[in-house]
């Protein structure tokens, strides 16, 4: 599966390290500045609950250099999401799925409006997500939801199901 993570801070870095270290996926990462240089030099690194995950990283500065993906994970801070969504086109194909790594219902709606064929998987541990999703359904948008915490293999399994719909 071709996966690209946009944003390799705490959340994107953990997702990338887990996918690269524990699955057969080798995600690409779109980063900039010091983060880009660190990923190129040292790869994915995450220290969680005493376990250190390390794996090579395929790090890029431009979406055009990565190309079409099966899955794009958006792991940037909220204020950057709309700008990031505008630059997704080089990563999206007919069957590309997008997964915001935070409460991304409004972003999911914005992406669906701009790229209607894109499938989106939401992952949330927020207790109020049911009400948020009910509101989006009333507005005509429905998105599958995976509850946190989700093991990377469960995420990959959910994405494969979504891709085959």
N, C-alpha and C positions, 0 to 999 in steps of 0.2 A: 504494500500500500504506500503510495506517495503522500507524505505528510509534510506540511510546512507549518512551523510555529512562528507567529509574528510577535516579537517581544520575548526576550529571554531574561527577564528579571526573576523575582522569587517564584512566581507561579509558572511562567513559561519555562524557566530553567528546570523546575522540578518535573513538569510534564515531559519536557524534552529528555532529561536524564533518565527518567523511568522508562519512557518508550524506547530509547536507544539501548539501555542496559538490560531491559527485561522482555523485550519482544523482538520479533524479526523485522521491525520497522527501523529505518535509519532516517529520522526526520531531518529535513532542511530547516534552517532557522534564518529568519530575516531580522537582522540586528544592525546596530550602528555604533560608531565611536569605540569607546573602551570595551564595551561588551562584545562587539564584533571581533576586536583584536584578541580578547581573552578566549573566546570560543575557538578561534582559528589556532591559537597557540596551545591551548590546554584541553579543548573539547568540553563535553558536558561534565559537570561536577555538581553533585548534590549530597549534602550531609543531612540525613533525616533520622532522628531517633537512634543515633549512633551508627547507622549504616551509611557508608560512603559509596555512592554510585558514580562511576566514571565510564565514559564512552566517547568515541570520536564524534565530532560535530561537523556537519556540512553547513558552514555559515556563509551567508550572502548579505550584500548591502542593498541589492536591487531585486525586486520581484521579477523583473524581466529576465534575470539570470537564472531563475529557478524554474520557471515554466509552469505548465498546468499540473495541478495536484488533485489527488483524490479527496484530501481533507486539508482544510486550513484552520488552524487553531489560533484564535485571537486572544493574546495574553498581554495586552497593553493596558495602561490605566484608562479609566473612563473618559477623561477629556480628550484622549487621542483616538478613541474608537471611530468616530465619524470620519475623521481625516483618513485613517487607515482603510476604512471601508471603501473610500473613493479610489484607492490605489490597488484594489484586489484583482482587477480585470486580468492581468497577466497570469494569475494563479488559478483562475476559474475556467473550468470546462463544462461541458454539458452535464456531467455527473459529479461535479465537485460538491462536497459538503463543507459547511462552515460551522465551527463550534466556538462560540465565545467562552472564554474561561472565567467568566464572572456573570453576574446577573445581566444577561444580554438580551432580554426580551425586546426592548426598544430597538437595540441594534439589529436583532434578528429580523424585526419588521422592516427596518430601513434597508437591510441587505436584500430581503425578499422583494421589496419594491423596486430596487435598482437591478437585481439579478433574479428574476422570478423562478428560474429553473433550478436554482441552488437549494440543496437540502441542508437543513440546519439541525444540529443536535445540541440541546442545552444540558448542562450539568450544573446542579445546584444543591446546596445544603441549606438554603434559606427556608425558614419555616413558612414565610408568606408567599412562596412561589406558586402555590395552587391558586391563590386569588389573582396573582399577576397573570398567570396563564389563562384563567377564566376570562379576564378582561381582554386578553389578546384574541381569544376565540370569538368573543362577542364582536370584535372588530374584523373578524374574518381570517385570522391567522392562527394556525395550529402547529406546534412544534413538539417533537418527542423530547422527553426529559429523562435523564439518568441521575439518580440521587448520589450525592457525595456521602462518604468517601467511595470512590470507585477505583478498583484495581485496574491498571492499564489493560489487562487482558479483557476485562468487561467492557472497557471503552472501545477497544478494537472490535469486539464482538457486536456491540450496538451499532458501530459505524458500518460494519459489513452488512448487517440487517437493513439499515437505512439505505445503503447504496443499492441493495437488491430490490427495493420497493418500486 
